[in-house]
Amino acid sequence: MKQDATRNAAYTVDCEDYVHVVEFNPFESGDSGNLIAYGGNNFVFIGTCTFQEEEADVEGIQYKTLRTFHHGVRVDGIAWSPETRLDSLPPVIKFCTSAADMKIRLFTSDLQDKNEYKVLEGHSDFINGLVFDPREGQEIASVSDDHTCRIWNLEGIQTAHFVLHSPGMSVCWHPEETFKLMVAEKNGTIRFYDLLAQQAILSLESEQMPLMSAHWCLKNTFKVGAVAGNDWLIWDITRSSYPQDKRPVHMDRACLFRWSTINENLFATTGYPGKMTSQFQIHHLGHPQPILIGSVAVGSGLSWHRTLPLCAIGSDHKLLFWVTEM
């Protein structure tokens, strides 16, 4: 008998605001708990969570809010800085947000008296993706519906600017070679830029539109994944500029694609809330069907835990967590 892959969230945390976006800190921050950030209509919440999968004396999930930041406008995106440390004195919390007012805000806090933010202005339309340079954390890359990818330093000065052929949907930085940047466009093209030469060095084609989300596999940087139309697509950039593998997964159009941080064959996708409830799926490249399907009444955001095969999704005043096997 085939086991039904559909299941409810393993863990739930109640939130004080509608959750539009959620991000686990992808960087080691020197603490046993895992930092998580989520954004709502007015606030950004920073918390720590520990799961029973990693600590024997925890039942289910242990969640604690460390700090709430007033944001004043809907939070659309969150990116963590690698400079965030919980084991320093004082601790450093550093992240940036994109918002409905087309501005980026860079937040810095010591979880005590120092809570600052700087506004980075320049985009003329919605910002769809943003990321810190993963080694030094001294630059931020962002992509927007205004057909640009921009690089900013922490003073808010633009240090580079690439004109795109369509809205920029996703941006990823290479984990080691920090002069390489991946930018995915809505028209189905994914380009890799050399930031030293300030030019494109390679491009991939999905041959499908609209491309809504793409992600560079940090466990194996020859792999790129995306969702376009109803399908997920996977490229091996050493072999071809066209997808090596693709499959239709979401009836009402696919929305987000994220690789697992610990396994190069594991990834998750979400669909738009349509006639059905929004679907969340975990896939393994060795399996023809999704290995886990979660249904969420309203879902937004998608983030993998740094060291566990565990995904977080935002919902109506809730954070939902699903766990899968490796």
C-alpha positions as CSV (number, residue, x, y, z in Angstrom):
1,M,0.0,0.0,0.0
2,K,1.3,3.4,-0.9
3,Q,1.8,5.7,2.0
4,D,-0.1,9.0,1.7
5,A,2.5,11.8,1.5
6,T,-0.1,14.5,2.6
7,R,0.3,15.6,6.2
8,N,-0.2,18.4,8.6
9,A,2.6,20.5,10.0
10,A,4.7,18.7,12.6
11,Y,5.0,21.9,14.7
12,T,3.1,25.2,15.0
13,V,4.0,28.5,16.6
14,D,1.3,31.1,17.2
15,C,2.4,34.6,16.0
16,E,1.2,38.1,16.8
17,D,0.9,39.2,13.2
18,Y,0.0,37.7,9.8
19,V,3.2,36.1,8.5
20,H,4.3,37.2,5.0
21,V,7.8,35.9,5.0
22,V,9.9,33.6,7.2
23,E,13.7,33.0,7.1
24,F,15.9,30.7,9.2
25,N,19.4,32.2,9.7
26,P,21.5,30.2,7.1
27,F,24.7,31.1,8.9
28,E,26.3,29.7,12.1
29,S,25.6,32.2,14.8
30,G,27.4,30.6,17.8
31,D,24.3,29.5,19.7
32,S,22.7,26.1,20.1
33,G,19.3,27.5,19.1
34,N,18.5,28.5,15.6
35,L,17.6,32.0,14.8
36,I,14.5,32.6,12.8
37,A,13.0,35.8,11.5
38,Y,9.5,36.4,10.3
39,G,7.8,39.5,8.9
40,G,4.2,40.7,9.1
41,N,2.1,43.7,8.2
42,N,3.9,46.0,10.6
43,F,6.6,44.2,12.5
44,V,9.7,41.9,12.1
45,F,10.1,39.3,14.8
46,I,13.4,37.7,15.7
47,G,13.3,34.5,17.7
48,T,15.2,31.3,18.4
49,C,13.8,27.8,18.0
50,T,15.0,24.4,19.1
51,F,13.4,21.1,17.9
52,Q,13.2,17.7,19.5
53,E,15.2,16.4,16.4
54,E,18.3,18.1,17.8
55,E,17.8,18.3,21.6
56,A,16.6,15.3,23.4
57,D,15.1,17.2,26.3
58,V,12.9,19.4,24.1
59,E,9.3,18.2,23.4
60,G,8.4,19.2,19.9
61,I,9.6,22.8,19.5
62,Q,10.8,25.4,21.9
63,Y,10.3,28.9,20.5
64,K,11.3,32.2,22.1
65,T,11.0,35.7,20.6
66,L,14.2,37.7,21.2
67,R,13.2,41.1,19.8
68,T,10.3,42.7,17.8
69,F,11.2,45.5,15.4
70,H,8.6,48.0,14.4
71,H,8.6,48.1,10.6
72,G,5.5,50.3,9.8
73,V,4.9,48.7,6.4
74,R,4.3,45.2,5.1
75,V,7.5,43.1,5.1
76,D,8.0,41.3,1.7
77,G,11.5,39.8,2.2
78,I,14.1,39.2,4.9
79,A,17.8,38.4,4.4
80,W,20.2,37.5,7.3
81,S,23.7,38.9,7.6
82,P,26.6,36.5,8.3
83,E,27.8,39.1,10.9
84,T,24.9,38.0,13.2
85,R,26.4,36.5,16.3
86,L,24.7,35.4,19.5
87,D,28.0,34.3,21.2
88,S,29.6,37.7,21.1
89,L,29.4,40.4,23.8
90,P,27.2,42.2,23.1
91,P,25.4,39.9,20.7
92,V,24.9,41.2,17.1
93,I,21.6,40.8,15.2
94,K,21.9,42.0,11.6
95,F,19.4,41.5,8.8
96,C,17.7,43.5,6.0
97,T,14.2,43.6,4.8
98,S,12.4,44.5,1.6
99,A,9.0,46.2,1.9
100,A,5.9,47.2,0.1
101,D,7.2,50.8,-0.2
102,M,10.1,49.6,-2.5
103,K,12.7,50.3,0.1
104,I,15.3,48.1,1.8
105,R,15.9,48.5,5.5
106,L,19.1,47.4,7.2
107,F,18.5,46.5,10.9
108,T,21.3,46.2,13.5
109,S,20.6,45.4,17.2
110,D,22.5,44.2,20.3
111,L,19.2,42.9,21.8
112,Q,19.5,45.7,24.4
113,D,19.6,49.4,23.9
114,K,21.2,49.6,20.4
115,N,18.5,49.1,17.8
116,E,19.2,51.0,14.5
117,Y,18.0,50.8,10.9
118,K,19.1,52.4,7.7
119,V,16.9,52.9,4.6
120,L,18.4,52.0,1.2
121,E,16.4,53.7,-1.6
122,G,16.7,53.4,-5.3
123,H,14.3,50.7,-6.6
124,S,11.3,52.1,-8.4
125,D,9.1,49.0,-8.1
126,F,8.6,46.0,-5.9
127,I,11.7,44.1,-4.6
128,N,11.4,40.4,-5.2
129,G,14.7,39.1,-3.7
130,L,17.6,40.3,-1.5
131,V,20.7,38.6,-0.1
132,F,23.8,39.5,1.8
133,D,27.3,38.5,0.5
134,P,27.7,35.3,2.6
135,R,31.4,35.7,3.5
136,E,31.9,39.2,4.8
137,G,28.3,40.5,4.9
138,Q,29.5,43.9,3.6
139,E,27.2,44.0,0.6
140,I,23.6,43.4,-0.2
141,A,22.2,42.4,-3.6
142,S,18.5,43.0,-4.6
143,V,16.3,42.4,-7.6
144,S,13.1,44.1,-8.5
145,D,10.1,44.5,-10.8
146,D,11.9,47.6,-12.1
147,H,14.2,45.3,-14.3
148,T,17.3,45.9,-12.2
149,C,19.7,44.0,-10.0
150,R,21.5,46.4,-7.6
151,I,24.4,45.9,-5.2
152,W,24.6,48.1,-2.1
153,N,27.2,48.6,0.6
154,L,26.1,48.9,4.2
155,E,26.2,52.7,4.0
156,G,23.4,52.4,1.4
157,I,25.5,53.4,-1.6
158,Q,24.9,51.4,-4.8
159,T,28.2,49.8,-5.9
160,A,26.9,48.0,-9.0
161,H,23.7,48.1,-11.1
162,F,22.7,45.5,-13.8
163,V,19.8,46.2,-16.2
164,L,17.6,43.1,-16.7
165,H,15.3,42.2,-19.6
166,S,12.3,41.5,-17.4
167,P,11.5,41.7,-13.6
168,G,14.2,40.2,-11.4
169,M,12.6,37.5,-9.2
170,S,15.5,35.9,-7.3
171,V,19.1,36.6,-6.4
172,C,21.7,34.3,-4.9
173,W,25.4,34.7,-4.0
174,H,28.0,32.0,-4.5
175,P,29.0,30.7,-1.0
176,E,32.7,30.7,-1.7
177,E,33.4,32.8,-4.8
178,T,31.7,35.9,-3.7
179,F,32.3,37.7,-7.0
180,K,29.7,35.4,-8.5
181,L,26.0,36.3,-8.4
182,M,23.0,34.4,-9.8
183,V,20.0,36.5,-11.0
184,A,16.7,34.9,-12.2
185,E,14.3,36.8,-14.4
186,K,10.6,36.4,-14.9
187,N,11.0,35.8,-18.6
188,G,12.7,32.5,-17.8
189,T,16.4,33.5,-18.1
190,I,18.8,32.9,-15.2
191,R,22.1,34.8,-15.5
192,F,25.4,34.5,-13.6
193,Y,27.3,37.7,-13.2
194,D,31.0,38.3,-12.4
195,L,30.9,41.2,-10.0
196,L,34.6,42.1,-10.6
197,A,34.1,42.4,-14.4
198,Q,30.5,43.6,-13.8
199,Q,29.2,41.5,-16.7
200,A,27.2,38.3,-17.3
201,I,29.3,35.1,-17.7
202,L,26.7,32.4,-18.2
203,S,23.0,32.0,-18.7
204,L,20.4,29.3,-18.4
205,E,17.0,29.1,-20.1
206,S,13.8,27.6,-18.6
207,E,11.8,28.1,-21.9
208,Q,8.8,28.6,-19.6
209,M,7.1,31.6,-18.2
210,P,6.6,33.1,-15.8
211,L,9.6,32.1,-13.8
212,M,8.7,33.0,-10.2
213,S,11.6,31.8,-8.1
214,A,15.0,30.2,-8.5
215,H,17.7,29.0,-6.1
216,W,21.4,28.1,-6.3
217,C,22.1,24.8,-4.6
218,L,24.7,25.6,-1.9
219,K,25.7,22.0,-1.4
220,N,26.5,21.6,-5.1
221,T,26.8,24.9,-6.9
222,F,26.6,23.1,-10.3
223,K,22.9,22.7,-9.6
224,V,20.2,25.4,-10.0
225,G,16.5,24.9,-9.4
226,A,13.5,27.0,-10.2
227,V,9.7,27.0,-10.6
228,A,8.1,28.4,-13.7
229,G,4.4,28.0,-14.7
230,N,3.2,24.8,-12.9
231,D,6.6,23.1,-13.0
232,W,9.8,22.7,-11.1
233,L,13.0,22.7,-13.2
234,I,16.6,21.6,-12.3
235,W,19.7,22.5,-14.3
236,D,23.2,21.0,-14.2
237,I,25.2,24.0,-15.4
238,T,28.2,21.9,-16.4
239,R,26.0,20.0,-19.0
240,S,23.5,22.4,-20.6
241,S,21.8,25.7,-20.4
242,Y,18.5,23.9,-20.6
243,P,16.8,22.1,-17.7
244,Q,18.0,18.5,-17.1
245,D,14.8,17.6,-15.3
246,K,11.4,19.1,-14.9
247,R,8.0,18.1,-13.5
248,P,4.6,19.7,-13.2
249,V,3.7,20.0,-9.4
250,H,1.3,22.8,-8.7
251,M,-2.1,23.1,-10.4
252,D,-2.5,26.8,-9.6
253,R,1.0,27.8,-10.6
254,A,4.2,27.4,-8.6
255,C,5.4,30.1,-6.4
256,L,8.7,29.4,-4.5
257,F,11.7,27.0,-4.9
258,R,14.2,26.3,-2.2
259,W,17.0,23.8,-2.0
260,S,17.7,22.0,1.3
261,T,20.8,23.3,3.1
262,I,22.0,19.8,4.0
263,N,21.2,17.5,1.0
264,E,21.8,18.4,-2.7
265,N,18.8,16.1,-3.8
266,L,16.2,17.6,-1.5
267,F,14.2,20.7,-2.3
268,A,10.8,22.3,-1.5
269,T,8.2,24.2,-3.6
270,T,5.1,26.1,-2.9
271,G,2.0,26.9,-5.0
272,Y,-0.2,29.9,-5.1
273,P,-3.4,29.8,-3.0
274,G,-5.9,29.1,-5.8
275,K,-9.0,27.0,-6.0
276,M,-7.3,24.5,-3.6
277,T,-5.5,25.4,-0.5
278,S,-2.0,26.5,-1.1
279,Q,0.2,23.4,-1.5
280,F,3.7,22.9,0.0
281,Q,5.8,20.0,-1.3
282,I,9.1,18.5,-0.5
283,H,10.8,16.6,-3.4
284,H,13.7,14.3,-3.6
285,L,15.5,13.9,-7.0
286,G,15.5,10.1,-6.6
287,H,11.7,9.9,-6.2
288,P,9.1,10.5,-9.0
289,Q,6.5,11.8,-6.6
290,P,6.8,14.5,-3.9
291,I,7.9,12.8,-0.6
292,L,5.8,15.2,1.4
293,I,2.7,17.3,0.7
294,G,1.5,19.8,3.2
295,S,-1.7,21.8,2.7
296,V,-1.8,25.4,4.1
297,A,-4.9,27.5,4.1
298,V,-2.8,30.6,3.2
299,G,0.9,30.1,3.0
300,S,3.7,32.5,2.4
301,G,7.5,32.3,2.6
302,L,9.6,29.1,2.6
303,S,12.8,28.4,4.5
304,W,14.9,25.4,5.3
305,H,16.5,24.8,8.7
306,R,20.4,25.1,8.6
307,T,21.1,21.6,9.9
308,L,17.8,19.6,9.8
309,P,15.6,18.4,7.0
310,L,12.9,20.8,8.2
311,C,11.0,23.6,6.5
312,A,9.2,26.6,7.8
313,I,6.2,28.4,6.1
314,G,4.3,31.4,7.3
315,S,0.5,31.5,7.6
316,D,-2.3,33.5,9.2
317,H,-0.8,34.4,12.6
318,K,1.2,31.1,12.6
319,L,4.5,29.6,11.7
320,L,4.2,26.0,10.4
321,F,7.1,23.5,10.4
322,W,7.3,20.3,8.4
323,V,10.0,17.6,9.0
324,T,11.1,15.0,6.4
325,E,13.5,12.1,6.3
326,M,16.9,12.5,4.6
